[in-house]
Amino acid sequence: MNKIYIIAEAGVNHNGKLELALDLVDIAKSAGADAVKFQTFRTERLVTRTAEKANYQKQTTGQSQNQFEMLKSLELSQNDFIRLKEYCDQRKIEFLSTPFDIESIHFLDGLVKRWKVPSGEITNYPYLVEIAKTGKPVILSTGMSTLLEIEQAVDLLQNCGTDDMILLQCNTQYPTPYEDANLNAMVSLKDHFRLAAGYSDHTPGIEIPIAAAAMGASVIEKHFTLDKGLEGPDHKASLEPDELIRMVRCIRNVEKAFGDGKKEPSASERKNMDIARKSIVAARNIKCGELFTEDNLTAKRPGSGISPMEWNHVLGRRAIRDFKADELIQI
């Protein structure tokens, strides 16, 4: 099985500050993530000046700003993203950033080697065409989507140049109630589209992404932050550094546990076979020439002698010598 690709989603948890974004790269690298992902946009191209915030954003950032004003405060410049890319290369962690407008696609095309398309763009025809034109692999989140909408997006991407695609089950409520995670939908996506599938998580804690890994996710994405108490829309629904470290460690342990699927004794348990299994032994003292019967034989540990599965083969034979009680039988 291929290694699970873990995306540490920094998103906009840098609060518009390059220094904090660089710190988030360090955290993602230290945790063992494969990639750290940001969000690239120009607010003027993303939302109208009167767009309202989502309810969860109002709860985390208050009522004083609308969505335009909130997002404007979270922008990084193109030079900032170039610096982040260079720093990721230095730290040997993949740089990713999700574009939220076509101009950002063109800018990021020179910085990323794959695209992470967010759930909100799955119905954005011109956006998807521009993504596909690059010919780069696509990881597509499917939050809020019907199967028909996913089919339309997949067909469009494939017809316009995307050859490599992974679909992510996702729920876009922050945080996502556990009962809405719908991990089985990840399996349905894999079966229906015959594509690799993974999970983009917004539930509290680390249990659900670990469960997704155990269910065969090829990609896991999870928001993280320096501090859940920071101001901003996504901090409270993100993992803190120690939680991110635990999540990655647990996912890697799940990977180790998959094995090759062959059912045979493992190297680590072979040394226990003689200790845990049984052999045919004398139930009492047996004289040489005496017939072996169910009365004078029994099965006890250790398993270094004749297996009890040979029971019927041993019964009726004559003892080749004297055997003391509890002695391993020989024939």
JOQUI-V607285 format. One record per residue. RES is the residue in three letters. NEAR is the number of other C-alpha atoms within 12 Angstrom. Layout:
BEGIN
res=RES near=NEAR
res=RES near=NEAR
END
This chain:
BEGIN
res=MET near=17
res=ASN near=16
res=LYS near=20
res=ILE near=36
res=TYR near=35
res=ILE near=42
res=ILE near=42
res=ALA near=46
res=GLU near=45
res=ALA near=47
res=GLY near=42
res=VAL near=38
res=ASN near=44
res=HIS near=37
res=ASN near=32
res=GLY near=28
res=LYS near=20
res=LEU near=28
res=GLU near=20
res=LEU near=26
res=ALA near=38
res=LEU near=35
res=ASP near=26
res=LEU near=42
res=VAL near=46
res=ASP near=31
res=ILE near=34
res=ALA near=44
res=LYS near=33
res=SER near=24
res=ALA near=31
res=GLY near=31
res=ALA near=43
res=ASP near=31
res=ALA near=42
res=VAL near=49
res=LYS near=44
res=PHE near=49
res=GLN near=41
res=THR near=44
res=PHE near=34
res=ARG near=27
res=THR near=29
res=GLU near=20
res=ARG near=18
res=LEU near=28
res=VAL near=21
res=THR near=17
res=ARG near=18
res=THR near=15
res=ALA near=17
res=GLU near=21
res=LYS near=25
res=ALA near=22
res=ASN near=18
res=TYR near=23
res=GLN near=27
res=LYS near=21
res=GLN near=21
res=THR near=25
res=THR near=27
res=GLY near=19
res=GLN near=18
res=SER near=15
res=GLN near=24
res=ASN near=25
res=GLN near=30
res=PHE near=25
res=GLU near=24
res=MET near=32
res=LEU near=36
res=LYS near=25
res=SER near=25
res=LEU near=30
res=GLU near=31
res=LEU near=33
res=SER near=24
res=GLN near=25
res=ASN near=16
res=ASP near=24
res=PHE near=36
res=ILE near=25
res=ARG near=21
res=LEU near=41
res=LYS near=32
res=GLU near=21
res=TYR near=26
res=CYS near=33
res=ASP near=21
res=GLN near=16
res=ARG near=25
res=LYS near=21
res=ILE near=31
res=GLU near=34
res=PHE near=45
res=LEU near=41
res=SER near=43
res=THR near=42
res=PRO near=39
res=PHE near=38
res=ASP near=32
res=ILE near=28
res=GLU near=22
res=SER near=31
res=ILE near=36
res=HIS near=24
res=PHE near=26
res=LEU near=36
res=ASP near=29
res=GLY near=20
res=LEU near=30
res=VAL near=36
res=LYS near=24
res=ARG near=32
res=TRP near=45
res=LYS near=45
res=VAL near=45
res=PRO near=39
res=SER near=31
res=GLY near=28
res=GLU near=30
res=ILE near=37
res=THR near=28
res=ASN near=24
res=TYR near=22
res=PRO near=21
res=TYR near=31
res=LEU near=40
res=VAL near=28
res=GLU near=32
res=ILE near=48
res=ALA near=36
res=LYS near=25
res=THR near=28
res=GLY near=23
res=LYS near=29
res=PRO near=26
res=VAL near=38
res=ILE near=43
res=LEU near=43
res=SER near=39
res=THR near=39
res=GLY near=34
res=MET near=23
res=SER near=27
res=THR near=19
res=LEU near=21
res=LEU near=17
res=GLU near=22
res=ILE near=31
res=GLU near=24
res=GLN near=21
res=ALA near=37
res=VAL near=38
res=ASP near=22
res=LEU near=27
res=LEU near=37
res=GLN near=27
res=ASN near=19
res=CYS near=22
res=GLY near=22
res=THR near=28
res=ASP near=23
res=ASP near=25
res=MET near=36
res=ILE near=38
res=LEU near=46
res=LEU near=50
res=GLN near=44
res=CYS near=45
res=ASN near=33
res=THR near=29
res=GLN near=25
res=TYR near=31
res=PRO near=30
res=THR near=24
res=PRO near=19
res=TYR near=22
res=GLU near=14
res=ASP near=22
res=ALA near=31
res=ASN near=29
res=LEU near=34
res=ASN near=25
res=ALA near=29
res=MET near=41
res=VAL near=27
res=SER near=23
res=LEU near=34
res=LYS near=25
res=ASP near=14
res=HIS near=18
res=PHE near=25
res=ARG near=17
res=LEU near=26
res=ALA near=31
res=ALA near=40
res=GLY near=43
res=TYR near=47
res=SER near=47
res=ASP near=49
res=HIS near=36
res=THR near=33
res=PRO near=30
res=GLY near=28
res=ILE near=33
res=GLU near=25
res=ILE near=35
res=PRO near=48
res=ILE near=36
res=ALA near=29
res=ALA near=38
res=ALA near=41
res=ALA near=31
res=MET near=28
res=GLY near=32
res=ALA near=41
res=SER near=35
res=VAL near=42
res=ILE near=48
res=GLU near=52
res=LYS near=51
res=HIS near=47
res=PHE near=46
res=THR near=43
res=LEU near=35
res=ASP near=28
res=LYS near=24
res=GLY near=18
res=LEU near=22
res=GLU near=25
res=GLY near=32
res=PRO near=37
res=ASP near=41
res=HIS near=35
res=LYS near=30
res=ALA near=36
res=SER near=37
res=LEU near=40
res=GLU near=33
res=PRO near=31
res=ASP near=23
res=GLU near=27
res=LEU near=41
res=ILE near=27
res=ARG near=24
res=MET near=38
res=VAL near=39
res=ARG near=24
res=CYS near=28
res=ILE near=37
res=ARG near=27
res=ASN near=19
res=VAL near=24
res=GLU near=27
res=LYS near=17
res=ALA near=16
res=PHE near=20
res=GLY near=15
res=ASP near=12
res=GLY near=10
res=LYS near=8
res=LYS near=8
res=GLU near=11
res=PRO near=12
res=SER near=15
res=ALA near=9
res=SER near=9
res=GLU near=13
res=ARG near=14
res=LYS near=15
res=ASN near=17
res=MET near=20
res=ASP near=18
res=ILE near=16
res=ALA near=15
res=ARG near=22
res=LYS near=26
res=SER near=31
res=ILE near=37
res=VAL near=37
res=ALA near=35
res=ALA near=23
res=ARG near=22
res=ASN near=23
res=ILE near=28
res=LYS near=18
res=CYS near=18
res=GLY near=15
res=GLU near=22
res=LEU near=23
res=PHE near=34
res=THR near=23
res=GLU near=20
res=ASP near=17
res=ASN near=29
res=LEU near=35
res=THR near=30
res=ALA near=29
res=LYS near=26
res=ARG near=24
res=PRO near=24
res=GLY near=24
res=SER near=24
res=GLY near=26
res=ILE near=29
res=SER near=26
res=PRO near=26
res=MET near=17
res=GLU near=18
res=TRP near=23
res=ASN near=16
res=HIS near=17
res=VAL near=28
res=LEU near=24
res=GLY near=18
res=ARG near=22
res=ARG near=22
res=ALA near=27
res=ILE near=17
res=ARG near=21
res=ASP near=22
res=PHE near=28
res=LYS near=20
res=ALA near=20
res=ASP near=23
res=GLU near=27
res=LEU near=32
res=ILE near=41
res=GLN near=27
res=ILE near=24
END
